[in-house]
Amino acid sequence: MVGKPMGYRRRWAPTLHYGRRVRGRGNCFATNQERQQLLGISCASRAGPGGNTHPESTIMRRATALFATLLLAVLLSFAYPTSPRAQADDCLGDWAIGVGGLGDNTSSVFVPFVNQPVGYNSADAMSGLNEIDRLFWWHRNQCPGDHIRLIGHSEGAAIVHAWVTAHQGVGNANAILLSDPKRAPGPGWGGLSSTPGSGILGYPLAGVDDWFGPFPVLTVCNRDDQICDTSAGWWGYLFGGAHGRYDFNVWDYGAWDSGVWYR
């Protein structure tokens, strides 16, 4: 019988029996490793303090995800401003609300001209509709004798349009729609919401109509503005300044003007 060499020390070898833990591998099992690899399971990535990976990496990933979530919330708070509430002493006899278009979440185009610009998320038209409704009725309750003017541009015009259609019987108010994508045909073609497939936008942007009832509504459309007249083509919108060539001063329009200005 051959003796063991001097200094020999038996080395431990892992036994690959099913269900037995592998030394130094935490909760991983050494048997059927090919199956684990096919399932995308990496023992090294799952190792605990005795394995090859560090728990700090997991903490860093979680911290990064939390930071990204908080940053997104902050950015959305800037992108979706809330309209300041009107003051109870603003009973001026004639009061105006302005709603900007896509990307104009603060309705900045109307800020110099109206009492109440609407702050909303222009990527969510319903938020604008709800905010108009809140502001209108808040002021009407505070100052029941005031005439209220609503003015909107582009998407803002479509939102005002939808609000008026749902409130045709409201008195002592009027609306001015500048470049309304929901404009019904005549003169010219209908607005952009008349194009096939626009129904995917849903309420309140989809479809065209002139269902205003007795509510005074003035629609203003430049003949080379594709947004309110789809026969115009895109040249005027993209290069001719047609979409911004409107009078945004609500006080330049009559309190009871109605019909269509097509120029």
N, C-alpha and C positions, 0 to 999 in steps of 0.2 A: 504494500500500500504506500503510495507516494505521499510524503508529508506536505504540509502547507508551507510555502516560502516564508522566510523571515519577514516580519512586518506586514504580512497580509492581513487585511481587514475586510470583512464581507460588506459589500456595498448593497444598499437596499434597492430593490427593483420593484416598481409599481406593478401590482397584479391587476390585470385588465378584466376583472370579473364584473358582470353587469350589476349595477346598483352600488358598487363600492366607490367611495370617493378617492380621487387621485390626490396624493400628497402634494400640498402646496398649490392646489387649484381651487380652493374654496368649494363651491357647490357644483362644479362641473363634474361630469362623469366621463371617464376615459373610454368606455366601451362604445362601440358604434359611432366613432368620431366622424366617419364619412357622412352618416345621416345628419349629424349636427351641422356639418359644413353645408350640406345641401339645403338645410333649413335656415341657413344664414346665422347660426349660433356660433359665436367665437368664445372659447373658454377664456382666452386671454382678456377679452373685453369685459367678461363678467367676473373676473377675479377680484377677490376682496383684498384686504390688507396683505395677505400672503402671496398674492398674484403679481402680475407684471404691470398692471395699470394702477394709477393713483386716484383716490377718491376726489382729489382736488379738481380733476377734469370734469367730473359730473357736476360739482358745485359751480364751476365756471359756466358750463352750458346752461344750467338753470338760471344763474344770475344774468347771463346774456339774454335769455328768453324773456325774463322779467323786465329787464331794461327796455327791450324792444317793445313790449306791450305798453309800458308806461309812456315811452316816446310817442307811440301811435296815438294814445289817448290825448296827449298834449297837442299833437298836430291837428287832430280832429276838433279839439276845442277852439283852435284858431280858425279852422276852416268853416266852422258852424257857429257863428256868433249869434247871440240872442238879441232880439230887438229890445231896446230899452222901453220900458212902459211909459205911456203918455202920462203927463201930469194932470191932475184933476182941474188945475186952473187954466188949462189950455182951451177953454171954451171961447173960440175966436169967431164963431159963426160960420166959418168955412175952413175945413181941415182936410189935409191930403196925406195919403199913404202911397209910397212908391216901391215898386218891386223890380229889381234888376234881373238880367238874363243869366245864362249859363256862365259860371265862373265869377259872377259879380255877387258874391255871397253877402256883401254888406249893402247892396243896392246903391253903390257909390255914385252911379250916374245921376241919381235923383237927390242925393244929399243936399245940394244947394237950394233945391226948389220945394221940397215937401216937409211937412211937419214930422212925419214918421217914415223913415226908410226901413224896409223890412230886412232883418237878418235871418238867413235861412241857408240850408245846405242845398245848393243848386243841383247837386247830383241826386237829390231826392225831392222831386217836385211836390210831393204830398206835404213835406215839412213847410214849404212856402204857402201852400193852401191853408194849412192849419194855422199858420202864424197870421196870415191876413184875417182869417176868421176871428182869431183871438183879439187882434188889435182893433178891428172894426167894431166888434160888440163891446169891447171894453170902453172905447171912446163914446160910442152911442149911449151906453149906460151912464157915463159920467157927464156927457153934454148932449142930451137928447135933442136939443134944438139946432145943433150944428149940421150943416151940409157936409157930407164926406165925399171926397174925390179919391178915386182909385186910378192909378196910372201904372202901366207895366210895359216893359220893353222885352221883346223876343220871348224867351221862356217865361219871363215875368208877365208878359202880356197874355200868354196862354194860361197861366195860373189865375190871373184876374178874370179872364174869359170864363174859365170853369167855375170860379166862385160866383160870378154874376148869373150864370146859367142856373146855378143851384139856389139863387136868392133873388129871383126875378121880381118878387113882390115887395122888396125892400124899398122904402121911399126916402126922399131927401138925400139922394146920392147919385153919382154918375161915374162912368169909367172911360178912360182913354187907353186904347190898345195900340202900341207902336210896334210894327213888324210882328204881328201876331201869327205864329205858325198854325193856329187853329182857324184862320180866316177862311170863310166860305168863298167859293168862286164868285166872281162878278163884282167889279170888272177884273179882267185877268183870270188866272187860274187860282185854285185854292192854295193855302199855305202848305208848309212842309209836312204837316201832319196828315195831308191828304194822299201822300205817296204810299204805294203798296208796301206792306210790311211795317208801317208805322204803328200798327196796332200793338206791336210788341212793347211799345213804350208804356202802354196801360194808361189808366186814369191818373192824373187829369190831362196829360199831354196828347193822347191819341185822338184822332178824328177831327173833322172840321164841322162847324155849324154856325148859325147866327141866332141861336135860341136865347134871346135876351128879354123877351116879353116887353113890358112897359119900362124896363130899366134903361135909362139913356146911356148908350154906348157909342163912342166915336172910334172908328178903326182907321188908322193911318198907315198906308203902305206905299213905299217907293216902288215904282214899276220895275226897277232893276235889282230889287232885293229878293233873292231866291227864298228867303225864309217865309215871307208872306205871299209870294207869287211864284209858284214853281215853273211858270213859263219863262221866267227871267233868265234862267241859267245862272251859273256860279261866278261869271266874270265880275259883275257889279259887286257881289258880296266879297269876293276875294281881293279885287284890285281897284274897284271904283268907289269904295267907301259907302256903298249903298246902305249897309246895315247900321251905320252910325250917323247917317244924315237925317236925323230927326230932331225936332224941337222937344227937349226933355223938360222944359219949364211948364209945369202943370197949370200955372196961372195964365198962360197964353191961350188956353182953351176955355171955351164957355162952360158954365156949370151944367148946362142942359144940352150940349151938342150931341148929336147922334148921326149915324150914317157911316159912309165910307169916304175917306179922302184918299184917292188913288192918283199919284202924280209921277 
